[in-house]
Amino acid sequence: THIDVTDPNFTALKAMLEMKEDLKHIVDIQIVAFPQQGMYTYKGGLELVEEALKMGADIVGGIPHYEPAREFGDKSVHDIVKLALKYDKLIDVHCDETDDTHSRFVELLNALVLMEDYGTRTTASHTCSFGSADNSYAFRMLDLFQKSKMNFSSCPTENAYLQGRQDTYPKRRGLTRVKELIEYGINVAFAQDSINDPWYPMGNGNMMNILDNGIHLAQIMSAKDVESNFDLITYNGARCLNIQDSYGLEVGRAANFIVLNETTVYEAIRKRVDVLASVRNGEYLFKRKEVEYEVELGL
C-alpha cells in the first residue's frame, strides 16, 4: 500500500503501521513511503520520505514525472535508489504514468538499479508513456530491462481509465507494453491501483476482474498466453513483492492460497469465477457456503 508521507505528522503512516501489526495474522502488508506530489514540490520532501523509512515503511516510493522540472525528476530517482541502498529497502516507483512520450524516467531508474545490481528489488509501476514510445526507443529499452531484471507492474483498469484523456482519436489504451515485456522474459504483473478513490471510482480488489481487463487491453489471449495468464496476478506479483522464495504451493512453504470455482485456467478466466475459499497458514479465512435452492416447475 502506498502511504502519502507529505504530512509532517505522518498521520496516515502511523495508522497503517498500527494496522499492519494488528492484521498480520490475516494479511502481509508492505508499506511504500510515497511522496504523493513529488519530493521536490515543497520544502523537506526528501527528508519526510527518509523519516518514513526510519519509522518502518518497507519500500521507497516516488513519482518523478510529478516533479516541477525534469532535473528534479532525475534527482528524485537518484535519491530513491540511494535511500533504498542506505536502508536496505525495496523500490516501487510510480514511473511515467503519463501520456507524455518525453517522460522517460524509467530509463534512468533502470540504469541506476542495473549499476547497483538492484533490479530484482525494484518495481517500475505503470510506465504508461513507454506504451506510447516509438519502437526504436522501446526495443532498445527492452534489451536494457532484460539486463537489469527490474520488475514492472501494470494497472489495467486504472491506466485505461486515466490515460488518453487529451487524445481525440485514435485514443491510446494507456497501458505499458505488457506483451513485449512478457516476450522478452521481463517480469510484469497486473495490479489493482485504486479502489473507489479520487483516481478510480470503481474497483473492489477482485484480481480476476483485473486479469480479465488486462489480457483484453494487452491482447494476450492466445491458447499459449492463457495457460500462463494467471502468473500475471500470482507468481509475477510475488516477484514484485520480493516474496518469491516463500510463495506458492510447495512442500515446506506456508499454506497460503485461494480456491477458485473451476477446474481449468481457461474456464476460470473466461467466467471470472468466484473464490470458494481463502486459506492462510493452513486455516480458513473464509469458506463460501454452497447455494441451495428449490424451483417449482409447475408441471
N, C-alpha and C positions, 0 to 999 in steps of 0.2 A: 504494500500500500504506500502511495506517495503522500507524504505529510508536508504541508506547506510550513516551512520554517522561516518565513519572513516576519513572523510575530516574535518580537524580542522576549515575550513572556513564555513562548513555547507552549501555549495552552493546548493546542491540538496534539503536539508530540507527547506531552506528559500524559494526556488521556490515552493515547494509543499505546504507550509503553505499559501503562497500567492494564489496559485491555489485553495486550499481548500476554502478560503474565497470567491474568485471570482465566484466559481461554486456552491456555497451552495444552490442556487435556483434550481439547476438541480440534484445534487447528494450529498450524505453524504459521506465524505471521512474520514476514520480513518488512522492515520499515525503511523507506527511502527518504533521506533528508533532501527535500525538494524545494528549491527556491522558485516558487511559482511564477514570479515575474522576472526572473533572471537574477544573477548575483550582483550585477553592476548597474541596476536601475535605481539603486538607492544606496545610501552610505551603510557600510558594515555588513553587506550581504554575505560576503565570503566568510566572515567571522561567525555569522549565525549558522551557516552550514557546518562549519567545523565544530562549533559548540554542540550542535545536534548529534554529531557523530560521537562526541565525548559522552553525551548523555545516554547513548545506547542505540542510536539508529544503525541499521545494518548495512546500508547501501548509500553511496554518494550519488546524488541526482543532479541534474542540470537541464537547462533549456537554452542553449546558446543562440538559437535563432530569435529569441526574445530580447537579447541584449541590445542596448541602444546603438551600437555600431559593430561592424564586422570584427574590428580589432578586439572589442570587448568579448564577443562571442568566442574568438580564438583563445583569448586569455582564460575565459571560464573553462574551456575544455582542458587546457593545460592544468588549471587548478584542480579540476575534478580528478584527474589522474594522479596528481601529486598527493591529494588528500587520501585517495584510495590506497596508495602505496604507503603513506605515512601511518595510517590506522588499520591497514590490512582489511579493507572493506571491498565489497563488490561495487560495480559501477552500473548504473542504469540511467541513460541519458535520453530525455525527450529530444530527439535529434532530427532536425529538418522537417518538422511537422508543419509543412507549408507547401504551397504550390509553386513558390519561387524557385526556379531551377538554378538560381545562383547561390542558393543556400546549400553549402556543401561541407558542413561541419563534420559529417560522418567520415570524410576523407582524413581530416586531422585526427579525429578520435581513433580511427583505425591505425594511422601511422604511429601514434603515441603508444597504444597498447601493443602493437607489433614490436616496437622497440623495447618495451618493458616485459615482453612475453606475458601479457596480462589479458589476452583476448578471451580466453575461456571464462574469465571472471567479469567480463564486460558485456552489456547488452545495449545495442542501439535500438531504441524504441521508435516506432512509426516510420521514420526515414521516407516520408511521403514524396519529397522532392526527387528522391532517387528514382521513383516510379515514373517521373516525368522527364528524367535526364535523357540526353541524346545517347544513342547506342555506343558510339566510340568511347565516351566517358564511362558509361555504365559497365561495359565489358572489361575495361582496364581496371575498374574498381573491384569487380567480381574476382579477378585474379588476386588482387591485394587482400580482399576479405578472406579468401582461402588461406592465405599465408598467416594471417593474424589469428584465425579461428574465433573471431568475435561473433557473438550471438546477435540475432535480430528478433524483434518482436513486432508483430503487426496486429492492429486492432480493426478488423474489417468493418464492423458496423459504424464505429465512430469515424474512421477515416473516410468512409463513403459518404457519411452524413455531413462532415465538416469541410472536406476538401472540394475544390471545383466551384466554390460559391461565386467566384468572379468570372467563371467561364460562361460563354454563351453556348455555342455548340460548334464542334464536338466538345463534350464535357467529360473531363477525366474521371476515372473511377476513384482515385485518391490513395490507393494502396501502393506500397513499395513493390519491388519486383520479386514477389514471392516465388513464382515458378522458376525464375532464373536462379535465385538463391538456392532452391532445392536442387536444381540440376547441377549446380557447382559444388554440391555437398556441404553447403554452409548452413549452420543451424538456424532455423527460423521457426518461431512459434506464433500461434494465434492467441490473442488475449481479449478480455473484456476491460476496456479502459475506464468506463464510467457506468454508473447505474443511477438513472434518474437525477442527474445533476445539471449544472449550468451548461456543460459541454455536450451532454447527450440526454435527451428527455426520456429515453426508453431504457431497456436493459434490465436483466434480472439475474445475471450471473450464470445463466444456463449455457454451458460451453458447447452443447450440441447445436444450439442456435448460432453461436459464433462460428463454429466449424462449417455449418451449412452455408452461411453467408460468405464465409471466406473462400471456400472452394468454388463457389459460383463466381465471385469477383476476380479471383486469381486464375480462373479457368483451368482448374486441376481436377478433372472428374473422369479421366480415362480409367479403364479397368485396372491398369497398373497403379495409377495415382490413388485410387480409392483404398487399396489394400494398405497403404501407408498414411492415409489422411489422418487417422487417429493420433499418429505421432505428433501432429501439429498442436494438439491440446493435452498431450501426455508427456512422452519422453523428451520431446524438444523443449517443452516448457520447463521440465526438471533441469535440463542443462542450463537454461537461462537463470534459474534459481540456484544453480550450483549444488544441487542435491542429487545428481545423477548416480552417485555411488551408493546411495541408500534407497533409491526409488525403484519401484517395480515389484512384480511378483516373483521373487526368487528365495530360495532357502536361506534362512538366516536374516532376512530383512523384515522389517515391521509389516504386519498385515494391515496395510492401509490401501483401500480400494473401494470402488463403487461397482454395483451390479446393474447392467442395462437390460432392458426387457427385449432382448433379441438374441439370435444365435450366430449371426454373421455381421461383419463390419459393414458391408454394403447396405443391408436392411436397417441396421441401427442408424446409419447416417441418413438414408432415404426417408425414414419415418420420423426422424428426430425423437427417438424413443425415450420413454421415461426412465428415471433412475429407480430401480426397485429397492435398493438398499445401499447404505454407506457404512463402511466398516473402518474403524481406526484402532490400531493396536489390538486387533483381534476381537473387538467388541462393536456391536451395532451402535451407530449414532442414530440411525433411523431405519425403519423397515416398512415399506409400503404394504398396506393390507390389500389382500385380493378383493376385487369388487364383485359383489354378489347381487344379483337382481333377478326378478321374475317378470316374465312377459306373458300376458294373457292373449292368446292368439284369436280367441273367439270363433274357433272352427266348429 
